Amino acid sequence: MTLVFLALLALSWTGLSLALLAMLFRRMMPPRLAAWRAFGLGLVVNGFCAWFAAPGEPLAALALILLSHLLLLPPLLLAARREPLA
C-alpha cells in the first residue's frame, strides 16, 4: 500500500511541477516548446533528486519519476496545442 501512495505522490508532484514550469516558460516561448522544456527540466531535476533520495534503490526511484513524467507528457502537450500562440 505504501508503494501505491508513493506512486500517487510522485504523479501529483510531477503534474504540479510540470504545469507550473510550463506556465512560467509560456511567458518566454511558444506553448509547445514551453511544454517540452518543462518536461526536460522537470525530468532532470526530479530524477537527480530521486536518485539521491533513495540510497537503497535509486533505479526504482528513478523509474518511478520517469514513469510519472511520461504519463503526464501527453496531457501537457495536448494543453499546449490547444493554447493560442499569441
C-alpha positions as CSV (number, residue, x, y, z in Angstrom):
1,M,0.0,0.0,0.0
2,T,2.9,2.3,0.7
3,L,4.2,1.9,-2.9
4,V,0.8,3.0,-4.2
5,F,0.8,6.1,-2.1
6,L,4.4,6.9,-3.2
7,A,3.4,6.5,-6.8
8,L,0.4,8.8,-6.4
9,L,2.6,11.3,-4.6
10,A,5.2,11.2,-7.4
11,L,2.5,11.6,-10.0
12,S,0.8,14.5,-8.3
13,W,4.1,16.3,-7.6
14,T,5.2,15.8,-11.2
15,G,1.9,17.1,-12.5
16,L,2.1,20.2,-10.3
17,S,5.7,20.9,-11.2
18,L,5.3,20.4,-14.9
19,A,2.2,22.6,-15.1
20,L,3.9,25.4,-13.2
21,L,7.1,25.2,-15.2
22,A,5.2,25.2,-18.5
23,M,3.1,28.1,-17.3
24,L,6.3,30.1,-16.5
25,F,8.1,29.1,-19.7
26,R,5.0,30.0,-21.7
27,R,5.8,33.7,-21.0
28,M,9.1,33.4,-22.8
29,M,8.4,30.9,-25.6
30,P,5.7,29.2,-27.7
31,P,3.4,26.7,-25.8
32,R,4.7,23.5,-27.4
33,L,8.4,24.5,-26.7
34,A,7.5,25.5,-23.2
35,A,5.9,22.1,-22.6
36,W,9.0,20.2,-23.8
37,R,11.3,22.4,-21.8
38,A,9.2,21.9,-18.7
39,F,9.3,18.2,-19.3
40,G,13.0,18.1,-19.7
41,L,13.9,20.3,-16.8
42,G,11.4,18.5,-14.5
43,L,12.8,15.1,-15.5
44,V,16.4,16.1,-14.9
45,V,15.8,17.9,-11.5
46,N,13.3,15.3,-10.2
47,G,15.3,12.4,-11.5
48,F,18.5,13.8,-9.9
49,C,16.7,14.3,-6.5
50,A,15.1,10.8,-6.7
51,W,18.4,9.2,-7.4
52,F,19.9,10.6,-4.2
53,A,16.8,10.4,-2.1
54,A,16.6,6.7,-2.2
55,P,20.1,5.3,-1.3
56,G,18.9,1.7,-1.3
57,E,17.0,1.6,-4.6
58,P,18.0,4.6,-6.8
59,L,16.9,2.9,-10.0
60,A,13.4,2.2,-8.7
61,A,13.0,5.8,-7.6
62,L,14.3,7.0,-11.0
63,A,11.9,4.6,-12.8
64,L,9.0,6.0,-10.7
65,I,9.9,9.6,-11.7
66,L,10.4,8.7,-15.3
67,L,7.1,6.9,-15.5
68,S,5.2,9.7,-13.9
69,H,6.8,12.2,-16.3
70,L,5.9,10.0,-19.3
71,L,2.3,9.7,-18.1
72,L,1.9,13.5,-17.9
73,L,3.6,14.4,-21.1
74,P,0.7,13.7,-23.5
75,P,-1.8,15.9,-21.5
76,L,0.8,18.6,-21.2
77,L,1.4,18.6,-25.0
78,L,-2.4,18.5,-25.7
79,A,-2.9,21.5,-23.5
80,A,0.0,23.3,-25.3
81,R,-1.6,22.5,-28.7
82,R,-4.9,24.0,-27.6
83,E,-3.4,27.2,-26.4
84,P,-3.2,30.1,-28.8
85,L,0.2,31.3,-30.0
86,A,-0.2,35.0,-29.4
